[in-house]
Amino acid sequence: MDGPRVALVLATSAGGVGRHVRSLADGLRARGAKVVVLGPASSDALFGFTESGAGFAPVEIADRPHPVGDVRAVARIRRLTQDADVVHAHGLRAGGLAALARVRTVPGPLRLGTAGPPLVVTLHNASIAGGLTGAAYATLERVVARGAAEVLAVSPDLEERMRSLGARSVGLALVPAPPLPPSDDPAASKRIRAELAAGDRPLILTVARLAEQKGLPTLLDAAAGWARLDPRPLVVIAGDGPLEAELRDRIAAEHLPVRLLGRRTDVADLLAAADVAVVPSVWEGQPLIVQEVLRAGRPLVATRVGGVPGMVGEAALLVPSGDADELEGAVRRVLDDPALADRLASAAVERASRLPADDDATDQLLAVYTRVTRATL
């Protein structure tokens, strides 16, 4: 029996969502599914959907509302998914537009979710925007809740949000992190520390897109406190994004012991060199970097938000989002207490052994696809 014809839809992505969709495309194709990915041409360039053997059709879905572009994207999604057995959109923007592509006009009010193949939506992020953008996202949440046959959310708070909006079926998504490329350098830790001129200073590592969600201003607030320690820790942030200039200016103005490394491909080596990894985000679902830290067996301090507590269990020190004093103190505890650092490292390895794998995510989705397609027969 032939596998399902699956259309995977994503908006502009420079990181975790795109990597996840590429992994799903590979896993589904390995199980016999016929997969086409719909998304911005930039996503294909970054994640190699065409090179993977999956079909790819460009659909420009921006990461923020764009009335004219969104109307065009809805029409194109509708046209390109007519022959699919199931449409699986990733993210609120892609999910909302894919739901609107299934609107059928009948006498009376518009009805969502009545035209075309069944829709599955995975919500990867909570909206933290305010104003008109926040209002637009709140509308898309309602569109997704009413238009999707199944909503998969990456954290318990997103699951509850979708249930409160009346979604028909809600579950917890599995978003495994792809394995990091193994280091080809047995002395990676020494090499990284030499590159950074860290010497014997404690090395604090954050890997994040330089964007509002990641809580980096709070990290800089905490770094001002760490600067008073002896020896003075070095804080390094790997990643790029729209806040780069603002963060760089503040680091220089306040003489903070922080370096912006830009986008890096050697995260495994950076983790090997780090004394503690920090995730200071305002919100996260199932962040890939948290999974990577656990697999690397490094001490972790993270904010108690979204799906993070369920991921880490006892394998991290958790602090409130936006609380620089708590963040500063938790990292200082790890640096001052080698026994605590060792306990967190051991707990991380144990926790990593229970993280979901790519096959688990593929199994989950094939079961969901079977259920939603049968419901439409």
C-alpha positions as MATLAB code, in Angstrom:
seq = 'MDGPRVALVLATSAGGVGRHVRSLADGLRARGAKVVVLGPASSDALFGFTESGAGFAPVEIADRPHPVGDVRAVARIRRLTQDADVVHAHGLRAGGLAALARVRTVPGPLRLGTAGPPLVVTLHNASIAGGLTGAAYATLERVVARGAAEVLAVSPDLEERMRSLGARSVGLALVPAPPLPPSDDPAASKRIRAELAAGDRPLILTVARLAEQKGLPTLLDAAAGWARLDPRPLVVIAGDGPLEAELRDRIAAEHLPVRLLGRRTDVADLLAAADVAVVPSVWEGQPLIVQEVLRAGRPLVATRVGGVPGMVGEAALLVPSGDADELEGAVRRVLDDPALADRLASAAVERASRLPADDDATDQLLAVYTRVTRATL';
ca = [
       0.000    0.000    0.000;
       1.336    3.445   -0.929;
       2.120    5.880    1.853;
       0.147    9.089    2.349;
       0.679   12.168    0.224;
       1.757   14.801    2.753;
       2.170   18.527    2.208;
       4.384   20.130    4.874;
       3.933   23.904    5.137;
       6.244   26.333    6.927;
       6.816   30.067    7.102;
      10.153   31.862    7.086;
      12.506   29.935    9.355;
      16.178   30.294   10.122;
      16.459   27.650   12.817;
      14.593   25.016   14.772;
      11.313   24.831   12.835;
      13.058   24.431    9.501;
      15.408   21.782   10.858;
      12.432   19.926   12.324;
      10.480   19.998    9.063;
      13.527   18.698    7.165;
      13.855   15.845    9.671;
      10.160   15.004    9.321;
      10.371   15.066    5.529;
      13.256   12.595    5.660;
      11.504   10.334    8.170;
       8.185   10.307    6.333;
       9.821    9.586    2.989;
      11.731    6.688    4.561;
       8.350    5.212    5.558;
       6.995    5.474    1.998;
       5.136    8.791    2.211;
       5.142   11.148   -0.751;
       6.213   14.505    0.658;
       6.128   18.013   -0.734;
       7.298   20.997    1.289;
       5.680   24.404    0.780;
       7.576   27.384    2.095;
       9.778   30.365    1.266;
      12.572   29.770   -1.225;
      15.011   30.827    1.500;
      13.941   27.803    3.542;
      14.851   25.434    0.735;
      18.241   27.116    0.438;
      18.869   26.741    4.188;
      17.505   23.265    4.818;
      17.898   21.493    1.464;
      14.390   20.122    0.979;
      14.920   19.681   -2.765;
      18.300   18.022   -2.226;
      16.670   15.578    0.202;
      14.434   14.167   -2.535;
      11.243   15.709   -1.204;
       9.286   17.911   -3.560;
       9.484   21.615   -2.905;
       7.193   24.421   -4.054;
       7.955   28.024   -3.093;
       5.241   29.794   -1.104;
       6.305   33.066    0.445;
       4.951   33.062    4.007;
       6.560   35.849    6.016;
       7.082   35.611    9.766;
       4.801   38.632   10.304;
       1.379   39.594    8.906;
       1.491   40.849    5.324;
      -2.028   41.319    3.900;
      -1.248   41.182    0.185;
       1.366   38.472    0.512;
      -0.866   36.429    2.816;
      -3.751   36.472    0.325;
      -1.402   35.206   -2.377;
       0.001   32.541   -0.058;
      -3.492   31.256    0.834;
      -4.408   30.931   -2.846;
      -1.157   29.137   -3.636;
      -1.484   26.725   -0.680;
      -5.030   25.901   -1.784;
      -3.883   25.156   -5.327;
      -0.771   23.161   -4.387;
      -2.455   20.926   -1.787;
      -5.492   19.794   -3.769;
      -4.079   16.302   -4.305;
      -2.608   15.814   -0.819;
      -4.042   13.307    1.642;
      -3.109   15.561    4.562;
      -1.659   19.034    5.030;
       0.656   19.537    8.001;
       1.524   23.160    8.759;
       4.245   24.205   11.189;
       3.891   27.392   13.193;
       0.993   29.742   13.786;
       1.473   31.780   10.608;
       1.686   28.756    8.328;
      -1.126   27.042   10.226;
      -3.460   30.009   10.016;
      -2.911   30.504    6.287;
      -3.281   26.776    5.623;
      -6.581   26.829    7.556;
      -7.823   29.791    5.515;
      -6.920   27.838    2.367;
      -9.562   25.310    3.429;
     -12.402   27.816    3.723;
     -15.459   26.954    1.655;
     -17.999   29.679    1.029;
     -21.561   28.437    1.508;
     -24.811   30.327    2.059;
     -24.451   31.981    5.449;
     -21.179   32.555    7.328;
     -17.781   31.366    6.139;
     -16.977   27.873    7.328;
     -13.451   26.826    8.243;
     -12.038   23.379    7.651;
     -14.544   22.177    5.070;
     -12.584   22.278    1.795;
      -9.546   20.255    0.772;
      -7.557   17.630    2.694;
      -7.543   17.512    6.516;
      -5.197   19.899    8.252;
      -2.753   19.157   11.069;
      -0.988   22.112   12.697;
       2.060   21.973   14.953;
       2.417   25.098   17.084;
       6.104   25.667   17.832;
       5.943   29.024   19.619;
       3.740   31.189   21.791;
       3.053   34.725   20.651;
       4.736   37.338   22.847;
       3.913   40.282   20.568;
       1.554   43.063   21.590;
      -0.403   45.731   19.744;
      -1.738   45.098   16.264;
       0.671   42.218   15.661;
      -0.476   40.509   18.850;
      -4.103   40.981   17.845;
      -3.392   39.457   14.433;
      -1.769   36.433   16.049;
      -4.711   36.013   18.433;
      -7.007   35.905   15.398;
      -4.792   33.282   13.754;
      -4.955   31.186   16.931;
      -8.745   31.086   16.622;
      -8.503   30.277   12.921;
      -6.175   27.357   13.682;
      -8.331   26.093   16.557;
     -11.448   26.070   14.360;
      -9.839   24.953   11.113;
      -7.443   22.155   12.068;
      -8.477   18.550   12.448;
      -5.592   18.115   14.914;
      -3.394   20.616   16.745;
      -0.062   19.452   18.129;
       1.571   21.859   20.576;
       5.137   21.837   21.849;
       4.271   22.734   25.452;
       1.463   22.181   27.956;
       0.511   25.876   28.034;
      -0.026   25.900   24.256;
      -2.100   22.723   24.520;
      -4.333   24.363   27.112;
      -4.630   27.506   25.011;
      -5.860   25.528   22.010;
      -8.370   23.596   24.112;
      -9.711   26.842   25.546;
     -10.269   28.090   21.987;
     -12.279   25.011   21.088;
      -9.796   22.970   19.021;
     -11.277   19.593   18.115;
      -8.259   17.470   19.022;
      -5.068   18.585   20.785;
      -1.897   16.659   21.583;
       1.709   17.205   22.609;
       4.078   17.398   19.643;
       7.383   15.548   19.603;
      10.200   17.755   18.326;
      13.490   15.848   18.610;
      16.722   17.716   18.051;
      18.802   16.286   15.202;
      22.125   14.951   16.508;
      24.850   17.551   16.472;
      27.657   16.879   13.989;
      30.300   14.996   15.993;
      33.459   16.896   16.771;
      36.484   15.807   14.756;
      38.770   17.393   17.316;
      39.571   15.375   20.470;
      40.945   18.547   22.016;
      37.910   20.663   21.076;
      37.527   22.156   24.536;
      41.107   23.407   24.625;
      40.880   24.715   21.060;
      37.691   26.691   21.772;
      39.043   28.145   24.991;
      42.217   29.187   23.193;
      40.200   30.750   20.356;
      38.198   32.760   22.877;
      41.260   33.623   24.972;
      39.283   32.335   27.959;
      42.305   31.086   29.882;
      41.180   29.694   33.239;
      38.064   31.884   33.401;
      34.687   30.144   33.771;
      32.954   29.950   30.386;
      29.192   30.600   30.281;
      27.516   29.663   26.982;
      24.193   30.676   25.436;
      23.168   29.460   21.977;
      20.199   31.446   20.696;
      18.802   33.550   17.911;
      19.355   37.191   18.839;
      15.650   37.942   19.114;
      13.203   39.217   21.708;
      11.940   35.763   22.723;
      15.367   34.621   23.890;
      15.620   36.864   26.955;
      19.107   38.156   26.133;
      18.730   41.546   27.871;
      18.191   39.612   31.109;
      21.341   37.600   30.360;
      23.288   40.849   30.022;
      21.816   42.108   33.302;
      23.078   38.937   34.987;
      26.469   39.264   33.271;
      26.970   42.606   35.014;
      26.817   40.681   38.288;
      29.120   37.884   37.117;
      31.637   40.568   36.133;
      32.274   41.141   39.855;
      33.447   37.533   40.379;
      37.097   36.534   40.585;
      38.065   35.068   38.214;
      35.756   37.018   35.949;
      33.639   34.625   33.821;
      33.440   35.007   30.063;
      29.919   34.881   28.610;
      29.650   33.867   24.946;
      26.498   33.981   22.844;
      26.381   31.941   19.629;
      23.749   33.039   17.129;
      22.639   35.928   14.979;
      19.453   37.913   14.621;
      17.776   41.307   14.684;
      19.013   42.373   18.139;
      22.695   41.990   17.286;
      23.525   45.699   16.963;
      21.547   46.617   20.096;
      23.244   43.916   22.167;
      26.698   44.739   20.832;
      26.251   48.428   21.681;
      25.141   47.633   25.227;
      28.022   45.199   25.795;
      30.496   47.887   24.733;
      28.821   50.708   26.665;
      28.693   48.743   29.919;
      32.018   46.907   29.462;
      30.292   43.574   29.993;
      32.323   40.330   29.877;
      30.240   39.104   26.945;
      31.185   38.159   23.376;
      28.827   37.703   20.447;
      30.137   34.849   18.301;
      27.604   35.003   15.464;
      26.173   31.870   13.880;
      28.351   28.831   14.629;
      28.466   25.344   13.167;
      30.579   23.915   16.014;
      28.007   23.977   18.817;
      29.181   20.550   20.019;
      32.673   21.960   20.536;
      31.334   25.062   22.285;
      29.352   22.860   24.662;
      32.418   20.750   25.384;
      34.286   23.887   26.425;
      31.509   25.465   28.497;
      31.343   25.286   32.277;
      27.617   26.014   32.236;
      24.994   26.529   29.537;
      22.297   29.164   30.021;
      18.874   29.409   28.344;
      17.330   32.726   29.515;
      14.306   32.718   27.195;
      11.014   34.510   27.740;
       9.274   31.434   26.318;
      10.294   28.113   24.770;
       8.528   24.968   23.616;
      10.938   22.066   23.183;
      14.095   24.021   22.356;
      16.668   22.122   20.367;
      19.525   23.681   22.314;
      18.164   22.311   25.597;
      18.158   18.827   24.089;
      21.695   19.389   22.799;
      22.895   20.533   26.234;
      21.386   17.439   27.850;
      22.996   15.133   25.291;
      26.338   16.846   25.826;
      26.037   16.294   29.581;
      26.614   19.914   30.532;
      25.273   21.778   33.600;
      22.241   23.826   32.576;
      20.492   26.890   33.981;
      17.243   27.755   32.190;
      14.049   29.725   32.645;
      10.951   27.969   33.936;
       8.821   28.568   30.837;
       6.740   26.623   28.316;
       7.902   23.075   27.753;
      11.320   23.446   29.411;
      10.442   22.057   32.894;
       8.958   18.899   31.397;
      12.033   18.393   29.240;
      14.721   18.811   31.882;
      13.178   17.395   35.064;
      15.909   17.543   37.730;
      18.675   18.019   35.159;
      18.778   21.827   35.373;
      18.417   24.741   37.720;
      15.257   26.613   36.707;
      14.652   30.321   37.349;
      11.790   32.720   36.568;
      11.877   34.418   33.197;
      13.095   38.011   33.307;
      14.642   37.729   36.795;
      18.296   38.670   36.396;
      19.075   38.257   40.100;
      17.794   34.684   40.135;
      19.646   33.899   36.917;
      22.867   35.394   38.242;
      22.569   33.477   41.493;
      21.794   30.107   39.885;
      24.801   30.314   37.547;
      26.996   31.412   40.434;
      25.876   28.339   42.403;
      26.979   26.058   39.574;
      30.344   27.798   39.217;
      30.984   27.778   42.984;
      29.924   24.174   43.647;
      31.724   21.472   41.604;
      29.571   18.770   43.195;
      26.405   20.517   41.992;
      27.883   20.912   38.511;
      28.744   17.205   38.415;
      25.258   16.243   39.623;
      23.598   18.351   36.937;
      25.906   16.929   34.269;
      25.097   13.349   35.269;
      21.375   14.097   35.426;
      21.581   15.657   31.963;
      23.014   12.478   30.447;
      20.312   10.383   32.095;
      17.573   12.749   30.956;
      18.942   12.792   27.412;
      18.542    9.018   27.211;
      14.763    9.503   27.540;
      14.342   12.229   24.941;
      12.178   11.319   21.923;
      13.987   10.330   18.729;
      13.166   11.029   15.088;
      11.452    7.647   14.721;
       9.157    8.490   17.639;
       8.083   11.720   15.942;
       7.480    9.922   12.636;
       5.430    7.216   14.358;
       3.320    9.837   16.087;
       2.593   11.739   12.897;
       1.733    8.702   10.790;
      -0.799    7.721   13.460;
      -2.244   11.265   13.453;
      -2.430   11.340    9.654;
      -4.240    7.997    9.593;
      -6.735    9.206   12.179;
      -7.576   12.516   10.526;
      -7.840   11.079    7.018;
     -10.150    8.292    8.186;
     -12.336   10.845    9.901;
     -12.934   12.572    6.564;
     -13.994    9.401    4.701;
];
